[in-house]
């Protein structure tokens, strides 16, 4: 049950600020003023004063399924529960100034923090699937939803128009079927989508159209392959089971002899490259022999050390096929036969079948003497091996091998540009400009050139540097990228300068010029040119780049480096006839730029195509590996971070992109360069968030690829990586942050467990305490108020099964405090001498308030850092004592405590051992001698449940459910002659739960008592006549067995309050009246009650009833204690036990010393020589503290005259009348003088005590 907070209270305060109104929501409960202290004993580790319904809600146990919404501020500990939900959200996004969007069970709702109400989005029922990401475009009043969702035939993402309150497809039709959008952000005037997709819904928008002039002079199709041949001239070759020269294969048209294996054997051919490449396909030329050749093979590359997945065109069916470990290679005659069956319209260059790849950019096909095999995955390759698995004829033989990549690299070290075949005359190359000498340096991904010049010798007007001459001979859209090695490779970061990279047509016409800073720590590239190049086929001159020295920055000796130029094919005029129109798609691979400006121009007819190969679109298609998934995008100033599941030249799964200016002509943001972040991560990143200048990464990664740091599913990045603790093996689903009580927290939520909360302020994991449990899975701050989903449990104070409660004189309402001598029991924030701190761990059942300085507890508990268990005595300094060396057997416990004559009687369930002697049933502990004894008889069964003293005869009346050979249920223990006898000559059975000596010779018994086969709830025991009989007028109408009662007067006709396990009421003039109608009795269980003094409205005699147990109040929920003023039950406390199996309050102990009736002894106080014999009304409450004389039982009045019996009788009568108001159940009575514990007794008092002892002995005799 949770008590609901009324939204009307908040709405009534809307004239205040939101923070004032929400956090001032107060469903307070008026509690009584209690004028005396008391203890609650039980099994609990925290407690809350139930002063408002909010405190009740916050006291409820938190479970994994708890899904409440709370509000709290930053700098105080006020927490308000504002709503309940069926499920927890996975994402929160601010929607307006006073509302947010919550994704719950995959669907969005709008929650208004002013009205505390939620609403659904219009027409959301038409959407299928779940939302993973939300972006609110405030400028355009649009909300973008991304995820695994669809609206009609649009997939991946949809848009909601705030102004029109309408849900619709995106203008580009969303994404292709089975697409998933994982992240949406806005950069400049474009919306960027990250996820797993390769096309858009309206895929015609991805097609570029070009009018081209054919290079051919007839109708034969021309062929331009965008996959460029990689030079293998500088590679080194090796073979297994072959003595052929491995280099024979790299120039198939040279007429060189072939490469073959020994007859009848399989083996391999390996090429070790001088640099790292990312190949797109390979060509294999089988033997020209009709009989021999390779029939099956596989490709293995390093450093991946894996068998490659390949795709190819089946020459017989012209369909795309896939292979890995067993790839087929046809003989030349079979290829010629297959080509003869292909229509001439489908062939290019007079006999080649080549089509656009379905897997990646570029072409794939076969010719009359070769087959092409495409690498299905983009992967870095340093070594490639052809492993022959089977062969035709007598031996395996190949006639050629060629390796391709999409685009073309031009290396500054021109040796690396030399073609594999010497006969090739048209190829990309480089040369030096000027007289500067360059040297080669071996970098991480290959060699590059470096030189050092004096800063004074640099003349930016002269083109001294490197010239990169391309082999661009086909018109089309190109991007020219200049790669710069990082200065970390050669330790020249302080010496690097600036170069000018200028791009020219072959005739010298300037196309672009960029200043490039070479101070990058990691390898980077810069876009020198991106656009369309019109190339004349008759012109032998091709476009080129000159990289020249420009500035030395701050160093006198400046180091310049030159690595390579990459010619990137964006779209080419590939298949050309004399006059034709061709199309090439914009390739998408997990990234898509949606330019709002371009689509606006397109819809208004100003633009033919709104989508282009923007710099950011190209990152997906050119930088990330095929079939990538982008799970997270985050823009921090000018740096874009991309995270997901992919490989790239700039690291795997996590890369950075530095953005340049916004191009208003193309309506897109220019990419300056990509950069490596610690080599990337070893596995996927599922989500990224930003928190306090840190990127928070969640995923399945364990370390960086550079092995610089180890993670476990989450890490922080702020220029460098860091981690939080040891991580977790749980699958983290979401992240959030919040500030509470001036501390910053971040929370990682999992579907499998409670959230993991990290205290960011104190750099440690938050551990739930007895008083605070912050299981927050999502949070958002609006107008300085944090709204948090999850479960929050907050108790007022930490305690350990014992707590003292008293009235706060300042606030005049109930507050929770601990008595000085019991501080360490309560724990919490009290400053106690550490040498005297301790904790009771377990169940405290009974207590004795011995005097204002000493208290005793019994139960089933252990004392931390102590050998004492189940029974302890604690003084005002926190000193703990007990029965030294006593060991309680397992499952044994102390169930009742009673004190009389400096002796504590300890009721046992089970047994205990001391000095090899076993004790059962009732321990007798002498506080003066510390000696332990037991009853002279053993119980056959049962235990002691109640005790009181027969002050007339000096015996202890012992009640319970026990049986023994001497007596059952009710017995007398004579403390003088150590006998345990039957007090009455009747057959007694059942259970006595309470014994009350209320008048001379009169004892009221309660329980389930069978007297000669007649059962009663109440019975009267006459100690003088030794009779026991049922009290019929107290047995009528009782609904169950009596567990506790309390008399408010000295007569059975006065009000008697009666409690059972599931009822409470009172007898008034012998009529029983129930007062438990406010309870859900089927879910309640009562343990104890007491009458407490009050100045508020009272039940009787200026007292209220305090009830303990598991109390289910219909209006307030389940509490551990409540008060009754004669009209209304009001909740008082809630207890919790996070570390215990269950929580309960077993008993209430009044913190006042109340004397028993006695006619045998006088009372004197060390603080006063006077005494009072004036009787007081039974209606007067007792709160005065009085003390026992050392060595004697407390008496009343002045010293007795031993010679005058009449005076003695008069005094005894006065004492009898006076003490009636003070009698309570046994465990609450004070029987030990405070001075006995703390002071040496003065000699005069010793003498006085001896006289009194002598008189006592004579009276007994």
Buried (B, 14 or more C-beta within 10 A) or exposed (E): BBBEBEBEBBEEBEEEEBBEBBBEBEBEBEBBBBBBBBBBBBBBBBBBBBBBBBBBBBBBEBEBEBBBBBBBBBEEEBBBBBBEBEEBBBBBBBBBEBBBBBBBEBBBBBBBBBBBEBEEBEEBEEBEBBBBBBBBBEEBEBBBBBBBBBBEEBBBBBBBBBEEEEBBBBBBBBBBEEBBBBBBBBBBBBBBBBBBBBBBBBBEBBBBEBEBEBBBEEEBBBBBBBBBBBBBBBBEBEBBBBEBEBBBBBBBEEEBEBBBBEEEEBBBBBBBBBBBBBBBBBBBBBBBBEEBBBBBBBBBBBEBEEBBBBBBBBBEEBEBEEBEBEBBBBBBBBBBBBBEEBEEEBBBBEBBBBBBBEBBBBBBBBBBBBBBBBBBBBBBBBBBBBBBBEBBBEBBBBBBBBBBBBBBBBBBBBBBBBBBBEEBEEBBBBEBBBEBEBEEBEBBBBBBBBBBBEBEEBEBEEBBBBBBBBBBBBBBBBBBBBBBBBBBBBEBBEBBBBBBBBBBBBEEEEBBEBEBBBBBEBBBBBBBBBEEBEBEEEEEEBBBBBBBBBBBBEBEEBBBBBBBBBBBBBBBBBBBBEEBEBEBBBBBBBBBBBBBBBBBBBEEEEBEBBBBBBBBBBBBBBBBBBBBBBBBBBBEEEEBBBBBBBBBBBBBBBBBBBBBEBBEEBBBBBBBBBBBBBBBBBBBBBBBBEBEEBBBBBBBBBBBBBEEBBBBBBBBBEEEBEBBEEBBEBEBBBBBBBBBBEEBBBBBBBEEEBBBBBBBEEEEEBEBBBBBBBBBBBBBBBEEBBBBBBBBBBBBBBBBBBBBBBBEEEEEBBBBBBBEBBBBBBBBEBEBEEEBBBBBBBBBBBBBBBBBBBBBBBBBBBBEEBEBBBBBBBBBEBEBBBBEEBEBBEEBBBBBBBBBBBBBBBBBBBBBBBEEEEBBBBBBBEBEEEEBBBBEBEBEEBBBBBBBBBBBBBBBBBBBBBBBEBBBBBBBBBBEEEBBBBBBEBEBBBBBBBBBBBBBBBBBBBBBBBBEEEBBBBBBBBBEEBEBBBBEBBBEEBEEBBBBBBBBBBBBEBBBBBBBBBBBBBBBEBEBEBBBEBBBBEEBEBBBBBBBBBEBEBBBBBBBBBBBBBBBBEEBBBBBBBBBBEEEBBBBBBBBBBEBEEBBBBBBBBBBBBBBBBBBBBBBBBEEEEBBBEBBEBEEBBBEBBBBBBBBBBBBBBBBEBEEEEEBEEBBBBBBBBBBBBBBBBBBBBBBBBBBBEEEBEEEBEEBBEEBEEBBEEEEE
